[in-house]
Amino acid sequence: MSRPYLPVRLALISVLTGGLLMTACEDHRLPAISYPTFAEASNPSVLATSPNGTVIYNGGFGSAIAADPLDPAVFYLLTDRGPNAAGSTANSIIFGKADFTPQVGKFRVVGNQLILEQTILLKNAAGQLLTGLPNPIGQGNTGEIALDLMGQTIAPNADGLDSEGLVLAPDGSFWISDEYGPHIVHFDATGKTIERINPFGTGTGGRTLPKVLARRRPNRGMEGLTITPDGKTLVGLMQSPMYNPSSAAVSGSTVIRVVTFDIATGATKQYAYLMENASLTGCSDIAAITSTTFLALERDGDYGGSPTKPATFKRIYKFDLAGATDISDANNSDDGKLFSGMTVEQLKDKTGFLSAGVVPVTKTLIFDLLTGISPVYPHDKAEGVSLIGTNRLAISNDDDFGVVDNGKNGFTAKILPATGRVDLNRIYFVTLPTALK
């Protein structure tokens, strides 16, 4: 991937993120672009076919989105660990393609289509392709047992990554967060691992995340990742309340952790974000506005426009770290910092926080996908959000590779109730009435 000399790239990014070029392109260094209501992936290739004949597509992009600041028509979209379904035994997971490699797709918006121009396969530090398979015990294991399409057990993989959060750094490299460890992995522009960071100290480079993050709910790890406009700090967002100290102890909790990571020093801070209600799937992505303000995509797991169980909650909030309590634990204990003998997750809601004297981040509703996208937002999984300029959002969906669990230890086509068509990756473009910065 050819990129300009770093100081030039940084200078351009500084201008672009100021909102001067991305939409109006006043200095004419970039072509103007008129975004459609949405752009849809064009003819995804076939990834595999399940034993019952269900076609699994090489889609799956949309778990996160990053806009290219040097080309307003280009977006990078991230896959997760690959197509999967529940197995016949407890905690078993069928992988639709056992050797699937998590990847970043470089897409170009052409009219109302998303054209895949480049696929960046993720690799370990030795240049070997990563897998999406579960990690070994003590290295990010979630208790899952991986099976192939024939029902044979697949061994855990220390390099396995269930990728969910994506950052395109100013130097052209990528930072990606995942749901297993959780891990944060730094990749070069070709997809090769530079550094892996997790709560267990089993990564590369010796740097770690707070131990408490290992209490993430399985498959609800660090769902979102962004970088502050100065390029100095990564900010991650956990998807759901962590099982801290246990699932039963946090029943009804709305507490999600925000984690900041200083790239130069490895220092971290933590803050509490409160979901609107405990029934939600959680937060699917985060995008930086300023060094302290961010967007969070908060949602349920239902389909927009479904005649039987329609989605009721898919919203984007602006939240601010300023004034919020740093809930970091100086002792880096497994439980994290305790308040009156309780974990942050056990405080559960605004009432619990008020009693403990803990201040969560402040948040304001910015956009409702279910009322703001016409005629209907048909997807279940709105999972990526990116801020273009000062007042335009790009929102991506996870299409699950065009398949879902058929409830019988296999796959069936993922048909959107509102359209009657197989789900495909889309980017929706939304212009807000007021600027965010």
C-alpha positions in Angstrom: 0.0 0.0 0.0 1.7 3.1 -1.2 1.6 6.0 1.2 3.2 9.5 1.3 6.2 10.3 3.4 5.1 10.3 7.1 5.4 14.1 7.9 3.4 14.9 4.7 0.7 12.3 5.7 0.5 13.7 9.2 0.1 17.2 7.9 -2.6 16.2 5.6 -4.4 14.3 8.3 -4.3 17.4 10.5 -6.1 19.4 7.8 -8.5 16.6 6.9 -9.7 15.9 10.4 -10.3 19.6 10.8 -13.1 19.1 8.3 -11.7 21.2 5.5 -11.3 18.6 2.8 -13.3 15.5 3.5 -16.6 16.8 2.0 -16.1 20.1 0.4 -12.4 19.7 -0.6 -11.9 23.5 -0.7 -8.2 23.4 -1.5 -8.8 21.0 -4.4 -6.1 18.5 -3.3 -8.8 15.8 -3.2 -11.7 15.2 -5.5 -15.1 16.1 -4.2 -17.5 13.2 -3.5 -21.2 13.0 -3.1 -22.1 10.2 -0.7 -25.2 8.0 -1.3 -27.6 7.2 1.4 -25.8 3.9 1.6 -23.3 1.9 -0.5 -23.5 -1.9 -0.6 -20.8 -4.5 -1.1 -20.6 -5.6 -4.7 -20.7 -9.3 -5.5 -18.8 -10.9 -2.5 -17.0 -14.1 -3.4 -17.9 -17.5 -2.0 -15.9 -18.4 1.1 -17.2 -21.9 1.7 -20.3 -24.1 1.4 -21.7 -25.8 4.5 -22.6 -29.5 4.5 -26.3 -28.6 4.1 -25.5 -26.5 1.0 -25.7 -23.1 2.6 -23.4 -20.6 0.8 -21.0 -18.7 3.1 -19.8 -15.5 1.5 -16.5 -13.8 1.9 -18.2 -10.8 3.4 -18.1 -10.4 7.1 -16.6 -6.9 6.8 -18.2 -4.2 8.9 -17.3 -5.2 12.4 -15.5 -1.8 12.4 -14.9 1.0 10.0 -12.1 3.5 9.5 -12.2 6.3 6.9 -9.0 7.0 4.9 -8.2 10.7 5.6 -6.3 10.9 2.3 -9.2 9.7 0.1 -12.8 10.5 1.0 -14.1 7.6 -1.2 -12.0 4.9 0.6 -13.0 3.1 3.8 -11.3 0.2 5.7 -13.6 -2.4 7.0 -12.8 -5.2 9.4 -13.9 -8.8 9.7 -14.3 -10.7 12.9 -13.1 -14.3 13.5 -15.2 -15.8 10.7 -18.5 -17.5 10.2 -19.6 -19.6 13.2 -22.6 -21.4 14.7 -23.4 -23.2 17.9 -22.2 -26.9 18.1 -24.1 -29.8 19.5 -22.3 -29.8 22.8 -22.0 -27.2 25.5 -19.6 -24.3 24.6 -18.8 -25.9 21.2 -18.6 -23.6 18.2 -18.7 -24.6 14.5 -16.3 -22.6 12.4 -17.6 -22.3 8.8 -14.0 -22.0 7.6 -11.6 -23.3 10.2 -8.5 -21.6 8.5 -10.2 -18.3 8.0 -7.9 -15.4 8.5 -9.3 -12.2 10.0 -8.7 -9.4 7.6 -9.0 -5.7 6.7 -10.7 -4.8 3.4 -10.0 -1.6 1.6 -13.3 -0.5 -0.1 -14.0 2.3 -2.5 -17.4 4.0 -2.7 -18.4 4.0 -6.4 -21.9 5.3 -6.8 -24.0 3.2 -4.4 -21.6 0.3 -4.5 -18.7 -0.7 -2.2 -15.9 -2.1 -4.4 -13.2 -4.2 -2.6 -9.9 -3.0 -3.9 -7.5 -4.7 -1.5 -7.6 -7.4 1.2 -5.0 -7.2 4.0 -4.7 -10.5 5.8 -3.6 -10.3 9.4 -0.4 -12.1 10.3 1.7 -12.8 13.4 5.2 -11.4 14.0 6.7 -14.2 12.0 4.5 -13.3 9.0 2.3 -16.4 9.4 -1.4 -16.0 8.8 -3.6 -15.5 11.9 -6.7 -17.5 12.6 -10.0 -16.6 14.3 -9.7 -19.7 16.5 -10.1 -19.5 20.3 -7.0 -18.9 22.4 -5.4 -21.5 24.8 -6.3 -21.3 28.5 -4.4 -18.5 30.2 -4.0 -16.6 26.9 -7.5 -15.3 26.3 -9.5 -18.5 26.3 -13.3 -18.0 26.5 -14.2 -21.6 27.3 -15.3 -22.3 23.7 -14.5 -25.6 21.9 -13.8 -25.1 18.2 -15.2 -27.5 15.7 -14.8 -27.7 11.9 -17.7 -28.3 9.5 -17.4 -32.0 9.9 -17.7 -31.8 13.7 -14.0 -32.4 14.4 -12.3 -30.6 17.3 -9.8 -27.9 16.3 -7.0 -27.1 18.7 -6.8 -23.6 20.3 -4.5 -21.1 18.7 -2.4 -18.6 20.6 -2.5 -16.2 17.6 -6.3 -16.5 17.3 -8.0 -13.1 17.1 -11.7 -12.3 17.2 -11.1 -8.9 15.7 -13.7 -6.2 16.4 -12.2 -2.7 16.7 -10.1 -0.9 14.1 -7.8 2.1 14.0 -6.0 3.4 10.9 -3.0 5.2 12.5 -1.4 8.3 11.1 1.6 6.3 9.9 -0.6 3.9 7.9 -0.4 1.0 10.4 -3.4 -0.6 12.1 -4.4 -1.1 15.7 -7.1 -3.8 16.2 -8.9 -4.9 19.4 -10.6 -8.2 19.9 -13.1 -10.2 22.0 -10.9 -13.0 23.2 -8.2 -11.7 25.5 -9.1 -9.0 25.0 -6.1 -8.3 22.9 -5.0 -5.0 21.3 -2.7 -5.8 18.3 -0.6 -3.4 16.3 -0.1 -4.4 12.7 2.0 -2.7 10.0 0.3 -1.6 6.7 0.8 -5.1 5.3 -1.0 -6.8 8.2 2.1 -8.1 10.0 2.0 -8.0 13.8 4.3 -5.4 15.4 3.0 -5.8 19.0 0.3 -7.7 20.8 -0.9 -6.4 24.2 -3.3 -8.2 26.6 -4.1 -8.6 30.3 -2.0 -11.9 30.6 1.4 -10.7 29.6 1.6 -13.3 26.9 1.8 -10.8 24.1 4.9 -9.3 22.5 6.8 -6.3 23.7 6.1 -6.8 27.4 3.3 -4.3 27.7 0.0 -5.3 29.2 -3.6 -4.2 29.7 -5.2 -4.1 33.1 -5.8 -7.6 34.6 -9.5 -6.8 35.3 -10.2 -6.8 31.5 -9.8 -10.6 31.5 -13.1 -10.7 33.2 -14.8 -9.7 30.0 -18.0 -11.6 29.1 -17.1 -14.2 26.5 -17.6 -12.8 23.0 -18.2 -9.4 24.5 -14.7 -8.1 24.8 -13.1 -4.9 23.5 -15.7 -4.3 20.7 -14.6 -0.8 19.8 -11.2 1.0 19.4 -10.3 4.5 18.3 -7.4 6.9 18.4 -7.4 10.5 19.6 -6.9 13.2 16.9 -3.3 13.8 18.1 -2.4 10.1 17.4 -1.1 9.6 20.9 -3.8 7.6 22.7 -5.9 4.5 21.9 -9.3 4.4 23.5 -11.1 1.1 23.7 -14.7 0.3 24.6 -15.9 -3.0 26.1 -19.1 -4.3 24.6 -21.0 -5.3 27.7 -20.7 -5.3 31.5 -17.9 -7.7 32.4 -18.5 -10.7 34.5 -16.7 -9.1 37.4 -16.7 -10.8 39.8 -19.2 -13.2 38.2 -22.2 -13.3 35.8 -24.7 -13.6 38.6 -23.2 -10.8 40.6 -23.6 -8.3 37.8 -27.1 -9.3 36.6 -28.9 -6.1 35.5 -25.7 -4.0 35.3 -25.4 -1.3 32.7 -21.7 -0.6 33.3 -19.3 -0.7 30.4 -15.6 0.1 30.7 -13.8 2.7 28.6 -10.0 2.1 28.5 -7.4 4.6 27.4 -3.9 3.4 26.4 -1.0 5.9 26.0 0.8 4.5 22.9 4.2 5.9 24.0 4.2 4.8 27.6 1.7 2.0 27.8 -0.1 3.8 30.7 -3.8 3.2 31.0 -6.9 4.8 32.6 -10.4 3.5 32.9 -13.8 5.1 33.0 -17.4 3.9 33.3 -20.0 4.3 30.5 -23.6 3.4 31.4 -25.8 1.8 28.8 -29.4 3.0 28.5 -30.7 -0.3 29.8 -29.4 -3.8 30.8 -31.2 -5.7 28.0 -29.1 -4.2 25.2 -26.4 -6.1 23.4 -24.1 -3.3 24.3 -21.8 -0.9 22.5 -20.4 -1.9 19.1 -18.0 0.8 18.3 -16.3 4.0 19.4 -15.0 7.0 17.3 -13.0 9.9 18.5 -14.2 13.5 18.1 -11.6 15.2 20.3 -9.1 14.0 22.9 -11.9 13.7 25.5 -15.1 13.3 23.5 -16.2 10.3 21.5 -19.1 8.6 19.7 -20.5 5.3 21.0 -22.8 3.0 19.0 -25.2 1.4 21.4 -27.7 -1.2 20.2 -30.0 -4.2 20.6 -29.6 -7.4 18.6 -32.9 -7.3 16.6 -33.6 -6.6 12.9 -34.9 -3.2 11.8 -38.3 -3.7 10.1 -38.9 -7.2 11.4 -42.6 -8.0 11.5 -42.3 -10.3 14.5 -39.6 -8.8 16.7 -38.5 -5.4 15.4 -35.5 -3.6 16.6 -36.2 -0.9 19.1 -32.8 0.5 20.0 -29.8 1.4 17.7 -28.4 4.8 18.7 -25.2 6.8 18.5 -24.3 8.8 21.6 -21.6 11.5 22.1 -19.8 11.0 25.4 -17.2 13.0 27.3 -14.5 11.7 29.7 -14.0 15.2 31.2 -15.1 15.1 34.8 -15.6 11.3 34.9 -13.9 9.3 37.7 -10.8 7.3 36.7 -11.7 3.9 38.0 -8.2 2.4 37.5 -6.8 0.1 40.1 -3.3 1.1 41.2 -2.7 -2.5 42.4 -3.9 -4.0 39.1 -5.9 -6.6 40.9 -8.1 -9.2 39.1 -11.2 -7.5 40.4 -10.1 -4.0 39.6 -10.7 -1.1 42.0 -13.4 -1.8 44.5 -15.9 0.7 45.9 -17.4 -0.2 49.3 -16.2 -3.7 48.6 -18.0 -3.9 45.2 -16.6 -4.0 41.7 -17.6 -1.2 39.3 -19.9 -3.6 37.5 -21.7 -4.4 40.7 -22.6 -0.7 41.2 -24.9 -1.4 38.2 -26.5 2.0 37.4 -26.7 5.7 38.2 -28.1 5.0 41.7 -25.2 2.7 42.5 -22.7 5.2 41.2 -24.2 8.1 43.1 -24.0 6.1 46.3 -20.4 5.2 45.7 -19.4 8.7 44.7 -18.3 7.6 41.2 -19.0 9.8 38.2 -19.6 8.0 34.9 -19.0 9.7 31.5 -21.6 12.1 30.4 -23.5 11.2 27.2 -25.9 12.9 24.7 -28.0 11.3 22.0 -26.7 12.2 18.5 -28.5 9.9 16.1 -31.1 7.2 16.1 -30.6 4.7 13.2 -34.2 3.4 13.5 -35.8 6.8 13.1 -33.1 8.6 11.1 -32.5 6.2 8.2 -35.3 6.0 5.7 -37.3 4.0 4.8 -35.9 1.5 7.3 -32.6 0.3 8.8 -32.9 -3.4 8.1 -29.9 -4.9 9.8 -29.4 -6.4 13.3 -25.8 -5.6 13.8 -24.8 -2.0 13.4 -21.2 -2.4 14.4 -19.0 0.4 13.0 -19.0 4.2 13.1 -16.6 6.7 11.8 -16.7 10.5 11.8 -16.0 12.2 8.5 -15.1 15.9 8.9 -17.2 17.5 11.6 -20.8 16.4 11.0 -21.0 13.3 8.8 -21.2 9.7 10.0 -20.3 6.5 8.2 -22.0 3.5 9.8 -21.2 -0.1 8.8 -23.0 -3.4 9.6 -21.7 -6.9 10.2 -23.4 -9.1 7.7 -22.1 -12.4 9.4 -20.8 -13.6 6.1 -24.4 -14.0 4.9 -25.2 -16.8 7.3 -26.7 -17.4 10.7 -27.0 -20.3 13.1 -29.8 -22.6 11.9 -30.5 -23.9 15.4 -29.5 -27.4 14.2 -25.8 -27.4 14.5 -25.2 -25.7 11.2 -25.9 -22.6 9.0 -28.7 -21.1 7.1 -28.8 -17.9 4.9 -29.1 -14.7 6.8 -32.2 -13.1 5.3 -33.1 -9.6 6.3 -36.8 -9.6 7.2 -37.3 -6.1 5.8 -35.8 -6.8 2.4 -36.2 -10.6 1.9 -32.5 -10.6 0.8 -29.3 -12.0 2.2 -27.6 -9.5 4.4 -24.6 -7.7 2.7 -22.1 -5.2 4.1 -23.2 -1.6 3.7 -22.0 1.8 4.7 -24.7 4.3 5.6 -23.8 8.0 5.3 -25.6 10.4 7.7 -25.2 14.1 7.8 -25.9 15.6 11.2 -27.7 18.9 11.5 -24.9 20.4 13.7 -21.1 19.9 13.8 -19.7 17.7 16.6 -16.5 19.7 16.9 
